[in-house]
């Protein structure tokens, strides 16, 4: 198995090229941090010195430092649209084009998270079984029906305890937050509320946007493909952490995400990504193609493991949802949770739920986890407000 480090690796730099797209509505100006004051703009919208210097360095091929990228990000908040969005897109594209590199990702994430005065995340630990925090990068190159949230609900119905961290959709047909709202489930914003939901149903949902309002105003909704924040923003924005973090990444450099998350103090992490035969990447376990893993155990980042993504049953990717994506995606997911739905959707949810069940100690094997997940899905008792299945899989 190849062992890849979190630094730059030649030959992979172009896989994350992206564009920053300005919103129609202006975003309120961001406050400076730590005494930072960007140079005021003239009537002809001159750039602050640090921004101009770094962008020029990028253009001529200079080796720009990670800290310089972070300085530019802080200065971007002082710019006005549309210049702000163009500079932000240029910065993020440059970081992806030269790596991505764990040092760059870490520096940008620290600067970004500093925009909002967050308290340190509180760890919620299980007693007889670990609490799993599940998050994904989004920004997939292919639109699919939501997999991670139904998988978390199925795992919870079988006796696991899962904290799902998510957001509204940007590039996908349906975001986790959109689905949770449509299903009438609660959003948690404190550790106490997460504990209460876990105790009641085994499932708790945390939305990203309310936790990082300043950063969301600068970044949210502007990027549709992987960028530096894709390598860890979702779990890092959460006000809580579990015993283990499962992070899906729609990019091959799972080692970069694992390194970044470990540097923020996450000691038990599984980063996974599936490359489909079409060349697209999923931020979950897919039915075919190539599955890539990078695990962090007790703070140590392990090697990248590559294996065929072969489901132990016939499965295919759920088709795109045209033409009214969110409406039909919600309907199909509700059908799945009620005992019906598409076979392809059910197969993917079963596979990802089974992985959560094994990590949670509910089942000893993936095969048994798939069987438990299928029983729950076909019974139509997946949602937390239906108490029949909760705990049914414990010890299976």
C-alpha positions as CSV (number, residue, x, y, z in Angstrom):
1,X,0.0,0.0,0.0
2,X,1.4,3.4,-0.9
3,X,2.3,5.7,2.0
4,X,1.6,9.3,1.0
5,X,2.5,12.3,3.2
6,X,0.4,15.4,3.7
7,X,2.7,17.6,1.8
8,X,2.9,18.4,-1.9
9,X,3.0,15.5,-4.4
10,X,3.9,16.1,-8.0
11,X,1.3,15.1,-10.5
12,X,-1.8,15.8,-8.4
13,X,-1.8,19.5,-8.4
14,X,-4.5,20.2,-11.0
15,X,-7.3,18.0,-9.7
16,X,-8.9,20.7,-7.6
17,X,-9.1,23.8,-9.9
18,X,-12.0,25.9,-9.0
19,X,-13.8,29.2,-9.4
20,X,-15.2,31.6,-6.9
21,X,-18.6,32.9,-7.9
22,X,-20.0,36.1,-6.5
23,X,-23.4,36.2,-4.9
24,X,-26.1,38.6,-6.2
25,X,-26.5,40.1,-2.7
26,X,-23.7,42.0,-1.1
27,X,-22.1,40.5,2.0
28,X,-21.6,42.7,5.1
29,X,-17.9,43.7,5.6
30,X,-15.8,41.4,7.9
31,X,-14.0,42.7,11.0
32,X,-10.2,42.7,11.1
33,X,-8.5,40.2,13.5
34,X,-5.5,40.7,15.8
35,X,-4.9,44.2,14.7
36,X,-4.9,43.4,11.1
37,X,-5.8,46.3,8.9
38,X,-5.7,46.0,5.1
39,X,-4.7,49.0,3.2
40,X,-7.8,51.1,2.4
41,X,-8.9,50.9,-1.2
42,X,-8.8,53.9,-3.5
43,X,-11.6,54.9,-5.8
44,X,-10.0,52.6,-8.5
45,X,-10.1,49.6,-6.1
46,X,-6.4,49.2,-5.6
47,X,-5.5,45.9,-3.8
48,X,-3.8,45.8,-0.4
49,X,-0.1,45.4,-0.7
50,X,-0.1,41.8,0.7
51,X,-2.8,40.7,-1.7
52,X,-1.0,42.2,-4.7
53,X,2.3,40.8,-3.7
54,X,1.0,37.3,-3.2
55,X,-1.1,37.2,-6.4
56,X,2.0,38.5,-8.3
57,X,4.1,35.8,-6.7
58,X,1.7,33.2,-7.7
59,X,1.6,34.5,-11.3
60,X,5.3,34.4,-11.7
61,X,5.8,31.1,-10.0
62,X,7.4,32.2,-6.7
63,X,7.2,29.8,-3.8
64,X,4.5,31.6,-1.7
65,X,4.5,30.5,2.0
66,X,1.4,29.1,3.8
67,X,1.4,32.0,6.2
68,X,1.3,34.4,3.2
69,X,-1.8,32.7,1.9
70,X,-3.4,33.1,5.4
71,X,-2.5,36.8,5.4
72,X,-4.2,37.3,2.1
73,X,-7.3,35.5,3.3
74,X,-7.5,37.9,6.3
75,X,-7.1,40.9,3.9
76,X,-9.9,39.6,1.6
77,X,-12.5,40.5,4.2
78,X,-11.6,44.1,3.7
79,X,-12.4,44.1,0.0
80,X,-15.7,44.8,-1.6
81,X,-17.5,42.7,-4.2
82,X,-16.9,41.7,-6.9
83,X,-13.1,42.2,-6.3
84,X,-13.4,40.2,-3.0
85,X,-14.9,37.2,-4.7
86,X,-12.4,37.2,-7.6
87,X,-9.4,37.4,-5.2
88,X,-10.9,34.7,-3.0
89,X,-11.4,32.4,-6.0
90,X,-7.8,33.2,-7.2
91,X,-6.3,32.4,-3.8
92,X,-8.2,29.1,-3.4
93,X,-7.4,28.0,-6.9
94,X,-3.7,28.7,-6.4
95,X,-3.6,26.6,-3.2
96,X,-5.3,23.7,-4.9
97,X,-3.1,24.0,-8.1
98,X,0.1,23.7,-6.2
99,X,-0.8,20.7,-4.0
100,X,-2.9,20.7,-2.1
101,X,-0.5,20.9,0.8
102,X,-1.4,20.2,4.4
103,X,0.5,23.3,5.6
104,X,-1.5,25.5,3.3
105,X,-4.8,23.9,4.3
106,X,-4.0,24.2,8.0
107,X,-3.0,27.9,7.7
108,X,-6.1,28.8,5.8
109,X,-8.4,26.9,8.1
110,X,-7.0,28.5,11.2
111,X,-7.4,32.0,9.7
112,X,-10.9,31.2,8.5
113,X,-12.1,29.7,11.8
114,X,-10.6,32.7,13.6
115,X,-13.2,35.0,12.0
116,X,-15.8,33.6,14.4
117,X,-15.1,33.5,18.1
118,X,-15.8,29.8,18.6
119,X,-15.4,28.1,22.0
120,X,-13.3,25.0,22.0
121,X,-15.3,22.0,20.8
122,X,-16.6,19.8,23.6
123,X,-16.0,16.1,23.3
124,X,-19.1,13.9,23.7
125,X,-17.9,10.4,24.5
126,X,-19.9,7.1,24.6
127,X,-19.8,4.7,27.4
128,X,-20.4,1.2,26.1
129,X,-19.7,2.3,22.5
130,X,-18.0,5.2,20.7
131,X,-19.9,8.3,19.5
132,X,-19.2,8.8,15.8
133,X,-19.1,12.3,14.3
134,X,-19.9,12.1,10.6
135,X,-19.1,14.9,8.1
136,X,-18.4,15.3,4.4
137,X,-16.7,17.8,2.2
138,X,-19.5,17.9,-0.4
139,X,-18.5,19.5,-3.7
140,X,-18.9,16.3,-5.6
141,X,-18.6,16.3,-9.4
142,X,-21.8,14.4,-9.7
143,X,-25.2,15.1,-8.1
144,X,-26.5,12.2,-6.1
145,X,-29.3,11.5,-3.7
146,X,-28.2,12.2,-0.1
147,X,-26.4,9.1,1.3
148,X,-24.7,10.2,4.5
149,X,-27.7,11.5,6.5
150,X,-29.9,8.5,5.8
151,X,-27.0,6.2,6.6
152,X,-26.6,8.0,10.0
153,X,-30.3,7.6,10.7
154,X,-30.2,3.9,9.9
155,X,-27.1,3.4,12.1
156,X,-28.8,5.3,14.9
157,X,-31.9,3.1,14.5
158,X,-29.7,0.1,15.0
159,X,-28.2,1.3,18.2
160,X,-25.2,3.5,17.1
161,X,-24.8,7.1,18.3
162,X,-24.0,9.4,15.4
163,X,-23.5,13.2,15.3
164,X,-24.1,14.3,11.7
165,X,-22.5,17.6,10.8
166,X,-23.7,19.2,7.6
167,X,-24.9,22.2,5.6
168,X,-27.3,23.3,3.0
169,X,-26.6,22.4,-0.6
170,X,-24.2,24.3,-2.8
171,X,-23.4,22.0,-5.7
172,X,-25.4,18.9,-4.8
173,X,-29.1,18.1,-5.3
174,X,-29.8,18.2,-1.6
175,X,-27.7,19.1,1.4
176,X,-27.9,17.4,4.8
177,X,-29.4,20.5,6.4
178,X,-32.0,20.7,3.7
179,X,-33.0,17.1,4.3
180,X,-33.0,17.3,8.0
181,X,-35.4,20.3,7.8
182,X,-37.6,18.6,5.3
183,X,-37.9,15.6,7.6
184,X,-38.8,17.8,10.5
185,X,-35.8,16.7,12.6
186,X,-34.1,19.0,15.1
187,X,-30.9,21.0,14.7
188,X,-28.6,21.1,17.7
189,X,-26.4,24.0,18.6
190,X,-25.1,23.1,22.0
191,X,-23.4,20.1,23.5
192,X,-26.3,19.6,25.9
193,X,-28.8,19.5,23.0
194,X,-26.6,17.0,21.2
195,X,-26.5,14.8,24.3
196,X,-30.2,15.0,24.6
197,X,-30.8,13.9,21.0
198,X,-28.3,11.1,21.2
199,X,-29.9,9.8,24.4
200,X,-33.4,10.0,22.8
201,X,-32.7,8.5,19.4
202,X,-29.0,8.0,18.8
203,X,-28.9,10.7,16.1
204,X,-28.1,14.4,16.4
205,X,-27.6,16.9,13.6
206,X,-25.4,20.0,13.8
207,X,-25.6,22.7,11.1
208,X,-22.4,24.4,10.1
209,X,-23.7,27.8,9.0
210,X,-24.9,29.0,12.4
211,X,-21.5,28.1,14.0
212,X,-19.4,30.2,11.6
213,X,-21.6,33.2,10.5
214,X,-18.7,35.5,9.6
215,X,-16.9,32.9,7.6
216,X,-20.1,31.8,5.9
217,X,-20.8,35.3,4.8
218,X,-17.4,35.4,3.1
219,X,-17.2,31.9,1.8
220,X,-20.6,30.2,1.9
221,X,-22.3,29.3,-1.4
222,X,-19.4,30.5,-3.6
223,X,-17.5,27.3,-4.4
224,X,-18.9,24.3,-6.3
225,X,-15.8,22.1,-6.5
226,X,-13.1,21.1,-3.9
227,X,-11.1,23.9,-2.4
228,X,-8.8,24.1,0.7
229,X,-11.7,24.3,3.1
230,X,-13.1,21.0,1.7
231,X,-10.3,19.3,3.6
232,X,-11.7,19.7,7.1
233,X,-14.0,22.8,7.6
234,X,-17.2,20.7,8.3
235,X,-16.0,18.7,11.3
236,X,-13.8,21.6,12.6
237,X,-16.8,24.0,12.6
238,X,-18.8,21.7,14.9
239,X,-19.2,22.8,18.5
240,X,-18.8,19.1,19.5
241,X,-16.7,16.2,18.7
242,X,-17.2,12.5,19.2
243,X,-14.9,9.6,20.0
244,X,-14.1,9.1,16.3
245,X,-14.6,11.3,13.2
246,X,-15.5,9.9,9.9
247,X,-14.9,12.4,7.1
248,X,-15.8,11.9,3.5
249,X,-13.7,13.8,1.0
250,X,-14.5,14.2,-2.7
251,X,-10.8,14.4,-3.6
252,X,-8.0,11.8,-3.8
253,X,-5.7,13.5,-1.2
254,X,-7.3,11.9,1.8
255,X,-3.9,12.2,3.5
256,X,-4.0,16.0,3.4
257,X,-7.4,16.0,5.2
258,X,-6.1,13.5,7.8
259,X,-3.0,15.5,8.5
260,X,-5.0,18.7,8.8
261,X,-7.6,17.2,11.2
262,X,-4.9,15.6,13.3
263,X,-3.2,19.0,13.7
264,X,-6.4,20.4,15.1
265,X,-6.4,17.8,17.8
266,X,-8.6,15.1,16.3
267,X,-6.9,11.9,17.5
268,X,-9.2,9.3,16.0
269,X,-10.2,10.0,12.3
270,X,-11.1,8.0,9.2
271,X,-10.9,10.0,6.0
272,X,-12.4,8.2,3.0
273,X,-13.0,8.9,-0.7
274,X,-14.4,6.9,-3.6
275,X,-13.2,7.5,-7.2
276,X,-16.0,6.2,-9.5
277,X,-15.2,4.6,-12.9
278,X,-16.4,7.8,-14.4
279,X,-13.6,9.7,-12.7
280,X,-15.8,11.6,-10.3
281,X,-15.1,11.5,-6.6
282,X,-17.7,10.8,-3.8
283,X,-17.4,11.9,-0.2
284,X,-18.7,8.5,0.9
285,X,-18.2,4.8,0.3
286,X,-19.2,4.1,-3.3
287,X,-20.4,1.0,-5.0
288,X,-17.6,0.7,-7.6
289,X,-14.2,2.2,-8.6
290,X,-11.4,2.9,-6.2
291,X,-11.8,3.5,-2.4
292,X,-9.1,5.5,-0.6
293,X,-8.6,5.7,3.2
294,X,-6.3,7.5,5.5
295,X,-6.7,6.9,9.2
296,X,-5.6,8.8,12.3
297,X,-5.1,6.8,15.4
298,X,-4.1,8.4,18.7
299,X,-3.0,11.4,16.7
300,X,-0.7,9.5,14.3
301,X,-1.5,9.7,10.6
302,X,-1.3,6.4,8.9
303,X,-0.7,5.5,5.3
304,X,-3.1,6.0,2.4
305,X,-4.8,2.7,1.7
306,X,-6.2,2.0,-1.7
307,X,-8.6,-0.8,-2.5
308,X,-11.3,-1.7,-5.0
309,X,-14.6,-0.2,-4.1
310,X,-16.6,-3.4,-4.4
311,X,-20.0,-3.6,-2.7
312,X,-20.8,-7.2,-1.4
313,X,-24.0,-7.0,-3.5
314,X,-25.0,-5.6,-6.9
315,X,-25.2,-1.8,-6.6
316,X,-25.1,1.2,-8.8
317,X,-25.0,5.0,-8.2
318,X,-28.4,6.5,-7.7
319,X,-29.2,8.6,-10.8
320,X,-29.2,12.4,-10.9
321,X,-32.5,13.9,-9.9
322,X,-33.9,16.0,-12.7
323,X,-35.4,18.5,-13.1
324,X,-36.4,19.9,-9.7
325,X,-33.5,18.3,-7.8
326,X,-34.3,19.3,-4.1
327,X,-38.0,18.5,-4.3
328,X,-37.6,15.1,-5.9
329,X,-34.5,14.3,-3.8
330,X,-36.4,14.9,-0.6
331,X,-39.4,12.8,-1.8
332,X,-37.1,9.9,-2.8
333,X,-35.2,10.0,0.5
334,X,-38.5,10.0,2.5
335,X,-39.7,7.0,0.4
336,X,-36.4,5.2,1.3
337,X,-36.8,5.9,5.0
338,X,-40.4,4.7,4.9
339,X,-39.5,1.3,3.5
340,X,-39.5,2.0,-0.3
341,X,-37.3,4.1,-2.6
342,X,-34.8,3.2,-5.2
343,X,-32.8,0.0,-4.9
344,X,-29.6,1.7,-5.8
345,X,-30.2,4.4,-3.2
346,X,-30.9,1.7,-0.5
347,X,-27.8,-0.2,-1.4
348,X,-25.5,2.8,-0.9
349,X,-27.2,3.8,2.3
350,X,-26.9,0.2,3.6
351,X,-23.2,0.1,2.8
352,X,-22.3,3.4,4.5
353,X,-24.6,2.6,7.5
354,X,-22.8,-0.7,7.9
355,X,-19.5,1.1,8.2
356,X,-20.9,3.3,11.0
357,X,-22.2,0.2,12.7
358,X,-18.9,-1.5,12.7
359,X,-17.1,1.6,14.0
360,X,-19.7,2.0,16.7
361,X,-19.3,-1.6,17.9
362,X,-22.9,-2.5,17.1
363,X,-21.9,-5.2,14.6
364,X,-18.7,-7.1,14.3
365,X,-18.5,-7.2,10.5
366,X,-19.6,-5.1,7.5
367,X,-21.6,-8.0,6.2
368,X,-23.7,-8.2,9.4
369,X,-24.0,-4.4,9.4
370,X,-25.4,-4.5,5.8
371,X,-28.0,-7.1,6.9
372,X,-29.0,-5.0,9.9
373,X,-29.2,-1.8,7.8
374,X,-31.3,-3.5,5.2
375,X,-33.8,-4.9,7.8
376,X,-34.2,-1.4,9.2
377,X,-34.7,0.3,5.9
378,X,-37.2,-2.2,4.6
379,X,-39.2,-2.1,7.8
380,X,-39.7,1.7,7.4
381,X,-38.8,2.5,11.0
382,X,-35.7,4.6,10.4
383,X,-36.6,8.0,11.7
384,X,-35.6,8.9,15.3
385,X,-39.2,9.6,16.4
386,X,-40.1,6.0,15.7
387,X,-38.8,4.0,18.8
388,X,-39.2,0.5,17.5
389,X,-35.8,-0.1,16.1
390,X,-33.6,1.9,18.4
391,X,-31.1,-0.4,20.1
392,X,-32.3,-3.4,18.0
393,X,-28.9,-4.0,16.5
394,X,-26.8,-3.7,19.7
395,X,-24.5,-6.6,20.0
396,X,-25.6,-8.1,16.7
